[in-house]
Structures are given as C-alpha cells and as structure tokens.
Amino acid sequence: MRSDFVQLNNRERATLRAVGVGRAEITCSAEPDLFIDGLACCDQVTAHRLARLRLVIPQRVGRTGERVPALLTEAARAILSQASDRDAA
C-alpha cells in the first residue's frame, strides 16, 4: 500500500499513535476489534478501517477472538511521519 494515497482523519491518526506507543491490543478475527489501554475503542469503524487498510496488525497469531498486542505497519509509520512533517511546517 502506498501511504501517500491514504487519507486519515484526526481520530484515525490518534488511534495509530496509541498503537505506536504500545497502548493497543487487537482481537484475532475477520473483523478485529481494537482496545486502547484495556478498554474497547469507542470507534470500531475506525478500528476496522485501520485493520482493513493493513495499518494496524496483530503482533502474533492468536486464537479466534483472543486479544494480542497491536502493531503499526511500515505504511502506518510513514503516514504518521508525513502528518508530523506537515504539522511542523
């Protein structure tokens, strides 16, 4: 995925930042749920979109429904880097 084609809103970028600092878990399922600081993400549409775009992935394989640590992909890191570069300008 080319990160320059993905448009994210502020909530999606904030969610990626939480994942990036290790505060998130994701369920192993076809439509994964995201948990931030142990609580269900209040915007599961955002969680599902980030997973479908392969910006957030499970750190390891788990049983169906199991929570595992969530990781950012390289594409997600690139998007956050571009966003912080724009904010600094």
For each residue, the residues with C-beta under 8 A, 3 or more apart:
1: 5 6 53 54 75
2: 5 6 75
3: 6 75 76 78 79 82
4: 82
5: 1 2
6: 1 2 3 53 55 75 79
7:
8: 12 13 16 79 83
9: 12 13
10: 13 14
11: 14 15 43 46
12: 8 9 15 16 46 49 50
13: 8 9 10 16 17 79 80 83
14: 10 11 17 18
15: 11 12 18 19 24 34 36 41 43 46 47 50 56
16: 8 12 13 19 20 50 55 56 72 76 79 80
17: 13 14 20 21 80
18: 14 15 21 23 24 36 37
19: 15 16 22 23 24 34 56 70 71 72 76
20: 16 17 72 76 77 80
21: 17 18
22: 19 69
23: 18 19 36 37
24: 15 18 19 34 35 36 56 69 70
25: 34 35 38 67 68 69 70
26: 32 33 34 35 47 51 56 57 58 67 68 69 70
27: 32 33 34 35 65 66 67 68
28: 32 58 61 62 63 64 65 66 68
29: 32 33 64 65
30:
31: 48 51
32: 26 27 28 29 47 48 51 58
33: 26 27 29 40 41 44 47
34: 15 19 24 25 26 27 40 41 44 46 47 50 51 56 70
35: 24 25 26 27 38 39 40 41 67
36: 15 18 23 24 39 41
37: 18 23
38: 25 35
39: 35 36
40: 33 34 35 44
41: 15 33 34 35 36 44 46 47
42:
43: 11 15 46 47
44: 33 34 40 41 47 48
45: 48 49
46: 11 12 15 34 41 43 49 50
47: 15 26 32 33 34 41 43 44 50 51 56
48: 31 32 44 45 51 52
49: 12 45 46 52 53
50: 12 15 16 34 46 47 53 55 56 76
51: 26 31 32 34 47 48 54 55 56 57
52: 48 49
53: 1 6 49 50 75
54: 1 51 57 73 75
55: 6 16 50 51 72 73 75 76 79
56: 15 16 19 24 26 34 47 50 51 70 71 72 73 76
57: 26 51 54 70 71 73
58: 26 28 32 61 62 68 69 70 71
59: 68 69 70 71
60: 68 69
61: 28 58 68
62: 28 58 66 67 68
63: 28 66
64: 28 29
65: 27 28 29
66: 27 28 62 63
67: 25 26 27 35 62
68: 25 26 27 28 58 59 60 61 62
69: 22 24 25 26 58 59 60
70: 19 24 25 26 34 56 57 58 59
71: 19 56 57 58 59
72: 16 19 20 55 56 76 77 80
73: 54 55 56 57 76 77
74: 77 78
75: 1 2 3 6 53 54 55 78 79
76: 3 16 19 20 50 55 56 72 73 79 80
77: 20 72 73 74 80 81
78: 3 74 75 81 82
79: 3 6 8 13 16 55 75 76 82 83
80: 13 16 17 20 72 76 77 83 84
81: 77 78 84 85
82: 3 4 78 79 85 86
83: 8 13 79 80 86 87
84: 80 81 87 88
85: 81 82 88 89
86: 82 83 89
87: 83 84
88: 84 85
89: 85 86
